[in-house]
Amino acid sequence: MAKTRHISETPATQMLRQHGIAFGEHPYDYVEHGGTEESAKQLGVDEHHVVKTLVMEDDKAQPLIVLMHGDRTVSTKNLARQIGCKSVQPCKPEVAQRHSGYLVGGTSPFGTRKRMPVYVEEGVLALERIYINGGRRGYLVSIEPAVLTALLGARPVQCGLAEG
């Protein structure tokens, strides 16, 4: 029997448990700049099912979260158009950390320090199960994508571009 690593509670897992959300725990060895490609490889899952949590800001410097397939990038121009603002850009790592309360590479959309609007790439919601950061580097949780809209009020958008 494989030995399972004990994962200590994070604000993200606390929020999921408080709301009675069933989730799987998937620790992996965090690799600096490895991203979703590395976690998907280690966990043996399709990178398209690994969802990255990106903290961005609009033209008024208001923070927002974008949830995107691991193998896609965000078209900030398309996103801005869909959410009705002039522009959207990624936050600097220290700003993202201040808003979310999480280290970059360990950002979860659940249990963030500051409440922010959440936007999710529409295709993510069509998947059966997704893997998303559980609030710590090297730790993903698997959940049903409907949790994103039910618990976070995530609004579907179409702003994903194939990487490359």
C-alpha positions as CSV (number, residue, x, y, z in Angstrom):
1,M,0.0,0.0,0.0
2,A,1.4,3.4,-1.0
3,K,2.2,5.7,1.9
4,T,0.2,8.9,1.8
5,R,1.7,12.1,2.8
6,H,-0.2,14.1,5.4
7,I,-1.3,17.4,4.1
8,S,-2.0,20.1,6.7
9,E,-5.1,22.3,6.3
10,T,-5.0,25.4,4.2
11,P,-7.5,28.2,4.0
12,A,-8.7,26.6,0.7
13,T,-9.3,23.1,2.2
14,Q,-10.9,24.7,5.2
15,M,-13.4,26.5,3.0
16,L,-14.1,23.4,1.0
17,R,-14.7,21.3,4.2
18,Q,-16.9,24.1,5.7
19,H,-19.2,23.9,2.6
20,G,-19.2,20.1,2.6
21,I,-17.4,19.8,-0.8
22,A,-15.9,16.4,-1.5
23,F,-12.3,16.7,-2.8
24,G,-9.4,14.5,-3.6
25,E,-5.9,15.5,-2.3
26,H,-3.0,15.2,-4.8
27,P,0.5,16.2,-3.4
28,Y,3.4,16.4,-5.8
29,D,7.0,17.6,-5.7
30,Y,6.9,21.3,-6.5
31,V,9.3,22.4,-9.1
32,E,10.0,26.1,-9.5
33,H,8.6,27.3,-12.9
34,G,7.3,23.8,-13.5
35,G,3.7,25.0,-13.7
36,T,0.7,22.8,-14.6
37,E,2.8,20.8,-17.1
38,E,5.0,19.5,-14.2
39,S,2.1,18.8,-11.8
40,A,0.1,17.0,-14.5
41,K,3.2,14.9,-15.4
42,Q,3.8,13.9,-11.8
43,L,0.2,13.1,-11.1
44,G,-0.4,11.3,-14.4
45,V,-3.3,13.5,-15.5
46,D,-4.1,15.5,-18.6
47,E,-2.8,19.0,-18.3
48,H,-6.0,20.3,-19.8
49,H,-7.8,19.1,-16.6
50,V,-5.3,21.0,-14.4
51,V,-6.7,24.5,-13.8
52,K,-4.4,27.4,-13.0
53,T,-5.5,30.2,-10.7
54,L,-4.3,33.5,-12.0
55,V,-4.6,36.8,-10.1
56,M,-5.0,39.7,-12.5
57,E,-6.1,43.3,-12.2
58,D,-8.2,45.5,-14.4
59,D,-7.5,49.0,-15.6
60,K,-8.6,50.4,-12.2
61,A,-6.1,48.1,-10.4
62,Q,-9.0,46.0,-9.0
63,P,-7.9,42.4,-8.5
64,L,-9.7,39.5,-10.1
65,I,-9.1,35.7,-10.5
66,V,-9.0,33.9,-13.8
67,L,-9.3,30.1,-13.8
68,M,-7.7,28.6,-17.0
69,H,-6.9,25.2,-18.4
70,G,-3.2,24.4,-17.7
71,D,-2.4,24.0,-21.4
72,R,-3.9,27.4,-22.4
73,T,-3.0,31.0,-21.9
74,V,-5.4,33.9,-21.2
75,S,-6.1,36.5,-23.9
76,T,-6.3,39.5,-21.7
77,K,-7.8,41.5,-24.6
78,N,-10.7,39.0,-24.9
79,L,-11.1,38.8,-21.2
80,A,-11.2,42.6,-20.8
81,R,-13.8,42.9,-23.6
82,Q,-16.0,40.2,-22.0
83,I,-15.9,41.6,-18.5
84,G,-16.5,45.2,-19.6
85,C,-13.2,46.9,-18.8
86,K,-10.5,48.6,-20.9
87,S,-7.7,46.2,-20.0
88,V,-6.6,43.3,-17.8
89,Q,-3.1,42.3,-16.9
90,P,-1.4,39.8,-14.5
91,C,-0.6,41.2,-11.1
92,K,3.0,41.3,-10.0
93,P,3.8,38.3,-7.8
94,E,3.9,40.3,-4.5
95,V,0.6,42.1,-5.4
96,A,-1.0,38.7,-6.2
97,Q,0.2,37.4,-2.9
98,R,-1.2,40.4,-1.0
99,H,-4.6,40.0,-2.6
100,S,-4.9,36.2,-2.3
101,G,-2.9,35.4,0.8
102,Y,-1.1,32.6,-1.1
103,L,2.4,32.3,-2.5
104,V,2.6,32.4,-6.3
105,G,2.7,28.7,-7.4
106,G,0.4,27.9,-4.5
107,T,-2.6,30.1,-5.3
108,S,-6.1,28.7,-4.8
109,P,-9.3,30.4,-5.7
110,F,-10.7,29.1,-2.4
111,G,-10.2,30.9,0.9
112,T,-8.5,33.9,-0.5
113,R,-7.6,36.8,1.8
114,K,-9.6,39.3,-0.2
115,R,-12.8,38.5,-2.0
116,M,-12.4,38.9,-5.7
117,P,-14.5,38.3,-8.8
118,V,-13.8,34.9,-10.3
119,Y,-13.9,34.2,-14.1
120,V,-13.6,30.7,-15.4
121,E,-12.8,29.6,-18.9
122,E,-16.0,28.0,-20.2
123,G,-14.4,24.8,-21.2
124,V,-13.3,24.1,-17.7
125,L,-16.9,23.7,-16.6
126,A,-17.5,21.0,-19.2
127,L,-14.9,18.7,-17.7
128,E,-15.9,15.8,-15.4
129,R,-13.3,16.6,-12.8
130,I,-10.6,19.2,-12.4
131,Y,-7.3,19.5,-10.5
132,I,-6.8,22.9,-8.9
133,N,-4.4,24.3,-6.4
134,G,-5.3,23.5,-2.8
135,G,-3.5,26.5,-1.3
136,R,0.1,25.4,-1.2
137,R,2.9,24.8,-3.6
138,G,3.0,21.1,-4.6
139,Y,-0.7,20.4,-3.7
140,L,-3.7,20.1,-5.9
141,V,-7.2,19.1,-5.0
142,S,-9.6,17.4,-7.4
143,I,-13.2,18.6,-7.5
144,E,-16.2,18.7,-9.8
145,P,-16.0,22.0,-11.8
146,A,-19.6,22.9,-10.8
147,V,-18.1,23.9,-7.4
148,L,-16.4,26.9,-9.1
149,T,-19.8,28.4,-10.0
150,A,-21.7,27.2,-6.9
151,L,-19.2,28.2,-4.3
152,L,-17.2,31.0,-5.9
153,G,-19.8,32.5,-8.2
154,A,-17.3,32.1,-11.0
155,R,-18.6,33.6,-14.3
156,P,-17.9,31.7,-17.5
157,V,-15.7,33.5,-20.1
158,Q,-14.1,32.6,-23.4
159,C,-10.5,33.9,-23.3
160,G,-8.3,30.8,-23.6
161,L,-5.6,30.6,-26.3
162,A,-3.6,27.5,-27.1
163,E,-0.1,27.9,-25.7
164,G,2.8,28.1,-28.1
